[in-house]
């Protein structure tokens, strides 16, 4: 076992505010540590600091040699082992072949140029190389890129069989399968949990519920005490004024009663202030749940989509054949299948955004309004405000949702054409949520979203009850949200 001791670690980008401040941690290289938190909380930054890629203040003490994943593949024309041995001179080909087999890469994959590999194959090749190295501690940042559901499950099982590493991921089933410790960057600061991700998530939910109940009790007590203090103050004032009424009065006795009433009013006010101080001092575990909303429309037809014997393709070339599809109002249909099975083609076609019906019959309910999140599509040019105005959407509502989804202020003012793929996907999701529709069609809507946002979108869908067709590799999301599965095959 090797320890990693972090003392008063600090980091800021470009002279801005500190992203990481006075971080103190003691970690073990024996742990399979999951690192979780909101987008922008510093997870990737910490991995890059540990890998020696970024400057920092404070100290990091460890004898471990730490390697960051994903690393670049510098020569797309070179076969896997050749260029990987160039990156890591100590890499032994037989170890690479062994690890490649364990992570689910076919042996012939290693003989192909890296540029011919799919994104998922490149992900697995990098993982195989990382664990084929001797004497390194892996720092793994989002290892599910380009992988379908079967690929993700394979990687989760692969990592579960390894020794220590630090893993940044938003995939809950991956975290649950592969980790035995969780480090959370949350509202209360860094929090280390010994145990599975599931036990961490449950404990966090219990603590948040307790805090919410305490906050509600303190709020109620503050209202009650405010009212009581007001009544006591009014009574004290009325009693004091009674000293100067008409006729003979015992002013000393009345003054004594008024003073006691005033003292009681002050005691009540002090109790209220203590309750207010206690509420103000609370450090809430739960994140804010304010900005996301959706407004599904009811349709007069019970059946929204009905397709029989569908054959879909591009440019006359069939990709998806023999498909029967029915969606009733209120259903939430999850479309699953291996990469290349036609999931995105089906979503594009149903949304009227691409693909052609080569044969078969499709009927959509009359006047059906669709809100679409594409897997990859340009937003065009101009500003977010202009885009919202052109779609008839509330600009402030969309901007608020985007801020909640992790788009910073500088991105909100950027031109659409300058947004990254991840930023553009968040814009598409915010636009879809803001649009009233009979049917929502979402193609991998959770990409680039943190755990909290994913959980809140789940809750939002369950509360709002939209009719939904969704492609998503987050099996935890589908397990909560989907009412039915359409399997296009190839996952077995």
FENRA-V415449 format. One record per pair of residues at least 24 apart in sequence whose C-alpha atoms are under 8 Angstrom apart, sorted by the first residue. I is the first residue (numbers start at 1). J is the second residue. D is the distance in whole Angstrom. If there is no record, write none. Layout:
i:I j:J d:D
i:I j:J d:D
This chain:
i:1 j:28 d:7
i:1 j:29 d:6
i:1 j:30 d:6
i:2 j:28 d:6
i:2 j:29 d:5
i:2 j:30 d:7
i:2 j:62 d:7
i:2 j:63 d:7
i:2 j:64 d:7
i:3 j:27 d:6
i:3 j:28 d:5
i:3 j:29 d:6
i:3 j:61 d:8
i:3 j:62 d:6
i:3 j:63 d:8
i:3 j:64 d:8
i:4 j:28 d:6
i:4 j:29 d:7
i:4 j:60 d:7
i:4 j:61 d:6
i:4 j:62 d:5
i:4 j:63 d:8
i:4 j:64 d:8
i:5 j:60 d:6
i:5 j:61 d:5
i:5 j:62 d:7
i:6 j:58 d:8
i:6 j:59 d:6
i:6 j:60 d:5
i:6 j:61 d:7
i:7 j:58 d:6
i:7 j:59 d:5
i:7 j:60 d:6
i:8 j:57 d:7
i:8 j:58 d:5
i:8 j:59 d:7
i:9 j:56 d:7
i:9 j:57 d:6
i:9 j:58 d:4
i:9 j:59 d:6
i:9 j:60 d:8
i:10 j:56 d:6
i:10 j:57 d:5
i:10 j:58 d:6
i:11 j:55 d:7
i:11 j:56 d:5
i:11 j:57 d:6
i:22 j:58 d:8
i:23 j:190 d:8
i:28 j:164 d:8
i:29 j:64 d:8
i:29 j:137 d:7
i:29 j:164 d:5
i:29 j:165 d:7
i:30 j:163 d:6
i:30 j:164 d:4
i:30 j:165 d:7
i:31 j:163 d:7
i:31 j:164 d:5
i:31 j:165 d:6
i:31 j:166 d:8
i:31 j:179 d:8
i:31 j:180 d:7
i:31 j:181 d:7
i:32 j:163 d:7
i:32 j:164 d:5
i:32 j:165 d:5
i:32 j:166 d:6
i:32 j:167 d:8
i:32 j:178 d:7
i:32 j:179 d:5
i:32 j:180 d:5
i:32 j:181 d:6
i:33 j:164 d:7
i:33 j:165 d:6
i:33 j:166 d:5
i:33 j:167 d:6
i:33 j:179 d:6
i:33 j:180 d:6
i:33 j:181 d:5
i:33 j:182 d:6
i:33 j:183 d:7
i:34 j:166 d:6
i:34 j:167 d:5
i:34 j:168 d:6
i:34 j:169 d:7
i:34 j:175 d:6
i:34 j:179 d:6
i:34 j:180 d:8
i:34 j:181 d:6
i:34 j:182 d:5
i:34 j:183 d:6
i:34 j:197 d:8
i:35 j:166 d:7
i:35 j:167 d:6
i:35 j:168 d:5
i:35 j:169 d:7
i:35 j:182 d:6
i:35 j:183 d:5
i:35 j:184 d:6
i:35 j:185 d:8
i:36 j:168 d:6
i:36 j:169 d:7
i:36 j:170 d:7
i:36 j:182 d:7
i:36 j:183 d:6
i:36 j:184 d:5
i:36 j:185 d:6
i:36 j:451 d:8
i:37 j:184 d:6
i:37 j:185 d:5
i:37 j:186 d:6
i:37 j:450 d:7
i:37 j:451 d:7
i:37 j:452 d:8
i:38 j:185 d:7
i:38 j:186 d:7
i:38 j:450 d:5
i:38 j:451 d:7
i:38 j:452 d:7
i:39 j:406 d:6
i:39 j:449 d:7
i:39 j:450 d:6
i:40 j:406 d:7
i:41 j:185 d:6
i:41 j:186 d:8
i:42 j:185 d:8
i:43 j:168 d:7
i:43 j:185 d:8
i:44 j:141 d:7
i:44 j:168 d:7
i:47 j:139 d:6
i:47 j:141 d:8
i:51 j:139 d:8
i:64 j:135 d:8
i:64 j:136 d:7
i:64 j:137 d:6
i:65 j:135 d:7
i:65 j:136 d:5
i:65 j:137 d:6
i:66 j:136 d:6
i:66 j:137 d:5
i:66 j:138 d:6
i:66 j:139 d:7
i:67 j:130 d:8
i:67 j:136 d:7
i:67 j:137 d:6
i:67 j:138 d:5
i:67 j:139 d:6
i:68 j:138 d:6
i:68 j:139 d:5
i:68 j:140 d:6
i:68 j:141 d:8
i:69 j:126 d:8
i:69 j:127 d:8
i:69 j:130 d:8
i:69 j:138 d:7
i:69 j:139 d:6
i:69 j:140 d:5
i:69 j:141 d:6
i:69 j:143 d:8
i:70 j:123 d:8
i:70 j:126 d:7
i:70 j:140 d:7
i:70 j:141 d:7
i:70 j:143 d:8
i:71 j:126 d:7
i:73 j:114 d:7
i:75 j:114 d:7
i:76 j:113 d:6
i:76 j:114 d:5
i:76 j:115 d:4
i:76 j:116 d:8
i:77 j:113 d:5
i:77 j:114 d:6
i:77 j:115 d:6
i:78 j:112 d:8
i:78 j:113 d:5
i:78 j:114 d:6
i:78 j:115 d:8
i:79 j:110 d:6
i:79 j:111 d:5
i:79 j:112 d:5
i:79 j:113 d:4
i:79 j:114 d:6
i:80 j:109 d:8
i:80 j:110 d:5
i:80 j:111 d:7
i:80 j:112 d:7
i:80 j:113 d:6
i:80 j:114 d:6
i:80 j:125 d:7
i:81 j:110 d:6
i:81 j:111 d:8
i:84 j:129 d:7
i:88 j:133 d:8
i:90 j:133 d:7
i:90 j:134 d:8
i:91 j:129 d:8
i:91 j:132 d:7
i:91 j:133 d:6
i:92 j:132 d:7
i:92 j:133 d:8
i:95 j:132 d:5
i:96 j:128 d:6
i:96 j:129 d:6
i:96 j:132 d:5
i:99 j:128 d:5
i:99 j:129 d:7
i:99 j:131 d:7
i:99 j:132 d:6
i:100 j:124 d:7
i:100 j:125 d:6
i:100 j:128 d:5
i:100 j:129 d:8
i:102 j:158 d:7
i:103 j:127 d:8
i:103 j:128 d:7
i:103 j:154 d:6
i:103 j:155 d:6
i:103 j:158 d:6
i:104 j:151 d:8
i:104 j:154 d:7
i:118 j:146 d:8
i:119 j:145 d:7
i:119 j:146 d:5
i:119 j:147 d:7
i:120 j:144 d:8
i:120 j:145 d:6
i:120 j:146 d:4
i:120 j:147 d:5
i:120 j:148 d:8
i:120 j:151 d:8
i:123 j:147 d:8
i:124 j:155 d:8
i:137 j:164 d:7
i:137 j:165 d:6
i:138 j:164 d:8
i:138 j:165 d:5
i:138 j:166 d:7
i:139 j:165 d:6
i:139 j:166 d:5
i:139 j:167 d:6
i:140 j:165 d:7
i:140 j:166 d:6
i:140 j:167 d:5
i:140 j:168 d:6
i:141 j:167 d:6
i:141 j:168 d:5
i:141 j:169 d:7
i:142 j:167 d:7
i:142 j:168 d:6
i:142 j:169 d:5
i:142 j:170 d:8
i:143 j:169 d:7
i:147 j:339 d:8
i:148 j:337 d:8
i:148 j:338 d:6
i:148 j:339 d:6
i:148 j:473 d:6
i:149 j:337 d:8
i:149 j:338 d:7
i:149 j:473 d:5
i:149 j:474 d:8
i:149 j:475 d:8
i:149 j:491 d:7
i:150 j:338 d:7
i:150 j:491 d:6
i:150 j:492 d:7
i:170 j:449 d:7
i:170 j:450 d:6
i:170 j:451 d:5
i:171 j:451 d:8
i:171 j:474 d:6
i:172 j:197 d:8
i:172 j:451 d:8
i:172 j:474 d:8
i:172 j:476 d:6
i:173 j:474 d:8
i:173 j:475 d:7
i:173 j:476 d:6
i:186 j:285 d:7
i:187 j:283 d:7
i:187 j:284 d:7
i:187 j:285 d:6
i:187 j:286 d:8
i:187 j:287 d:7
i:188 j:283 d:6
i:188 j:284 d:7
i:188 j:285 d:6
i:204 j:285 d:7
i:204 j:286 d:8
i:205 j:286 d:8
i:207 j:285 d:7
i:208 j:284 d:7
i:208 j:285 d:5
i:208 j:286 d:5
i:211 j:284 d:7
i:211 j:285 d:8
i:215 j:279 d:6
i:218 j:275 d:6
i:218 j:276 d:7
i:218 j:278 d:8
i:218 j:279 d:7
i:219 j:275 d:8
i:219 j:276 d:8
i:219 j:279 d:8
i:221 j:272 d:7
i:221 j:275 d:7
i:222 j:272 d:5
i:222 j:273 d:8
i:222 j:275 d:6
i:222 j:276 d:7
i:225 j:268 d:6
i:225 j:269 d:7
i:225 j:271 d:7
i:225 j:272 d:6
i:226 j:268 d:8
i:226 j:269 d:7
i:226 j:272 d:7
i:228 j:265 d:8
i:228 j:268 d:7
i:229 j:265 d:5
i:229 j:266 d:7
i:229 j:268 d:5
i:229 j:269 d:6
i:230 j:265 d:7
i:232 j:261 d:6
i:232 j:262 d:7
i:232 j:264 d:7
i:232 j:265 d:5
i:233 j:261 d:7
i:233 j:262 d:6
i:233 j:265 d:5
i:235 j:261 d:7
i:236 j:260 d:8
i:236 j:261 d:5
i:236 j:262 d:5
i:237 j:262 d:8
i:287 j:452 d:7
i:289 j:456 d:7
i:291 j:400 d:6
i:291 j:401 d:5
i:291 j:404 d:6
i:292 j:401 d:6
i:292 j:404 d:8
i:292 j:433 d:8
i:292 j:456 d:8
i:292 j:457 d:8
i:292 j:460 d:7
i:293 j:433 d:6
i:293 j:434 d:7
i:293 j:460 d:7
i:294 j:433 d:5
i:294 j:434 d:6
i:294 j:435 d:7
i:294 j:436 d:7
i:294 j:460 d:8
i:294 j:464 d:7
i:295 j:433 d:7
i:295 j:434 d:7
i:295 j:435 d:7
i:295 j:436 d:5
i:295 j:437 d:7
i:295 j:464 d:7
i:296 j:436 d:5
i:296 j:437 d:5
i:296 j:438 d:6
i:296 j:439 d:7
i:296 j:464 d:7
i:296 j:465 d:8
i:296 j:466 d:5
i:296 j:467 d:8
i:297 j:436 d:6
i:297 j:437 d:5
i:297 j:438 d:5
i:297 j:466 d:8
i:298 j:329 d:8
i:298 j:438 d:6
i:299 j:329 d:7
i:299 j:368 d:8
i:299 j:438 d:6
i:301 j:329 d:8
i:301 j:365 d:7
i:302 j:328 d:6
i:302 j:329 d:5
i:303 j:327 d:6
i:303 j:328 d:4
i:303 j:329 d:6
i:303 j:365 d:7
i:304 j:328 d:6
i:304 j:329 d:6
i:304 j:364 d:6
i:304 j:365 d:5
i:304 j:368 d:7
i:305 j:362 d:8
i:305 j:363 d:6
i:305 j:364 d:5
i:305 j:365 d:6
i:306 j:362 d:6
i:306 j:363 d:5
i:306 j:364 d:7
i:307 j:360 d:7
i:307 j:361 d:6
i:307 j:362 d:4
i:307 j:363 d:6
i:308 j:360 d:6
i:308 j:361 d:5
i:308 j:362 d:7
i:309 j:359 d:7
i:309 j:360 d:5
i:309 j:361 d:7
i:310 j:357 d:7
i:310 j:358 d:8
i:310 j:359 d:6
i:310 j:360 d:4
i:310 j:361 d:6
i:310 j:362 d:7
i:311 j:357 d:6
i:311 j:358 d:5
i:311 j:359 d:5
i:311 j:360 d:6
i:312 j:345 d:8
i:312 j:346 d:7
i:312 j:355 d:7
i:312 j:356 d:6
i:312 j:357 d:5
i:312 j:358 d:6
i:312 j:359 d:7
i:313 j:345 d:7
i:313 j:355 d:6
i:313 j:356 d:6
i:313 j:357 d:7
i:313 j:358 d:7
i:314 j:355 d:5
i:314 j:356 d:6
i:315 j:355 d:8
i:315 j:356 d:8
i:316 j:356 d:8
i:316 j:358 d:7
i:318 j:358 d:7
i:320 j:346 d:8
i:328 j:467 d:8
i:329 j:467 d:6
i:330 j:465 d:6
i:330 j:466 d:6
i:330 j:467 d:4
i:330 j:468 d:8
i:331 j:466 d:8
i:331 j:467 d:5
i:331 j:468 d:6
i:331 j:482 d:8
i:331 j:483 d:6
i:331 j:484 d:7
i:332 j:466 d:7
i:332 j:467 d:6
i:332 j:468 d:4
i:332 j:469 d:6
i:332 j:470 d:8
i:332 j:481 d:7
i:332 j:482 d:5
i:332 j:483 d:5
i:332 j:484 d:7
i:333 j:468 d:6
i:333 j:469 d:5
i:333 j:470 d:6
i:333 j:482 d:6
i:333 j:483 d:6
i:333 j:484 d:5
i:333 j:485 d:6
i:333 j:486 d:7
i:334 j:469 d:6
i:334 j:470 d:5
i:334 j:471 d:6
i:334 j:472 d:7
i:334 j:478 d:7
i:334 j:482 d:6
i:334 j:483 d:8
i:334 j:484 d:6
i:334 j:485 d:5
i:334 j:486 d:6
i:335 j:469 d:7
i:335 j:470 d:6
i:335 j:471 d:5
i:335 j:472 d:8
i:335 j:485 d:6
i:335 j:486 d:5
i:335 j:487 d:6
i:335 j:488 d:7
i:336 j:471 d:7
i:336 j:472 d:8
i:336 j:485 d:7
i:336 j:486 d:6
i:336 j:487 d:5
i:336 j:488 d:6
i:336 j:489 d:7
i:337 j:487 d:6
i:337 j:488 d:5
i:337 j:489 d:5
i:337 j:490 d:6
i:337 j:491 d:6
i:338 j:488 d:8
i:338 j:489 d:6
i:338 j:490 d:5
i:338 j:491 d:5
i:341 j:488 d:6
i:341 j:489 d:7
i:341 j:490 d:7
i:342 j:488 d:7
i:343 j:471 d:7
i:343 j:488 d:7
i:344 j:375 d:7
i:344 j:443 d:7
i:344 j:471 d:8
i:347 j:374 d:8
i:347 j:441 d:7
i:347 j:442 d:8
i:347 j:443 d:7
i:348 j:374 d:7
i:351 j:441 d:7
i:368 j:437 d:8
i:368 j:438 d:6
i:368 j:439 d:7
i:369 j:437 d:5
i:369 j:438 d:5
i:369 j:439 d:6
i:370 j:437 d:5
i:370 j:438 d:6
i:370 j:439 d:5
i:370 j:440 d:6
i:370 j:441 d:7
i:371 j:432 d:5
i:371 j:435 d:7
i:371 j:436 d:8
i:371 j:437 d:6
i:371 j:438 d:8
i:371 j:439 d:6
i:371 j:440 d:5
i:371 j:441 d:6
i:372 j:428 d:8
i:372 j:432 d:6
i:372 j:440 d:6
i:372 j:441 d:5
i:372 j:442 d:6
i:373 j:425 d:8
i:373 j:428 d:6
i:373 j:429 d:6
i:373 j:432 d:6
i:373 j:441 d:6
i:373 j:442 d:5
i:373 j:443 d:6
i:373 j:444 d:8
i:373 j:445 d:7
i:374 j:425 d:8
i:374 j:428 d:7
i:374 j:442 d:7
i:374 j:443 d:5
i:374 j:444 d:8
i:375 j:425 d:8
i:375 j:442 d:8
i:375 j:443 d:5
i:375 j:444 d:6
i:375 j:445 d:8
i:376 j:421 d:8
i:376 j:425 d:8
i:378 j:417 d:8
i:378 j:424 d:8
i:379 j:416 d:6
i:379 j:417 d:7
i:379 j:424 d:7
i:380 j:416 d:6
i:380 j:417 d:6
i:381 j:415 d:7
i:381 j:416 d:5
i:381 j:417 d:5
i:382 j:415 d:5
i:382 j:416 d:6
i:382 j:417 d:7
i:383 j:413 d:7
i:383 j:414 d:7
i:383 j:415 d:5
i:383 j:416 d:6
i:384 j:412 d:7
i:384 j:413 d:8
i:384 j:414 d:8
i:384 j:415 d:7
i:384 j:416 d:7
i:388 j:431 d:8
i:393 j:431 d:8
i:393 j:434 d:7
i:393 j:435 d:7
i:394 j:434 d:8
i:397 j:434 d:7
i:398 j:430 d:6
i:398 j:431 d:6
i:398 j:434 d:6
i:401 j:430 d:6
i:402 j:426 d:7
i:402 j:427 d:7
i:402 j:430 d:6
i:405 j:449 d:7
i:405 j:453 d:7
i:406 j:449 d:8
i:422 j:447 d:7
i:422 j:448 d:6
i:438 j:466 d:7
i:438 j:467 d:7
i:439 j:466 d:7
i:439 j:467 d:5
i:439 j:468 d:6
i:439 j:469 d:8
i:440 j:466 d:7
i:440 j:467 d:6
i:440 j:468 d:5
i:440 j:469 d:6
i:441 j:468 d:6
i:441 j:469 d:5
i:441 j:470 d:6
i:442 j:468 d:8
i:442 j:469 d:6
i:442 j:470 d:5
i:442 j:471 d:6
i:443 j:470 d:6
i:443 j:471 d:5
i:443 j:472 d:7
i:444 j:470 d:7
i:444 j:471 d:5
i:444 j:472 d:5
i:444 j:473 d:7
i:445 j:471 d:8
i:445 j:472 d:7
i:446 j:472 d:7
i:446 j:474 d:8
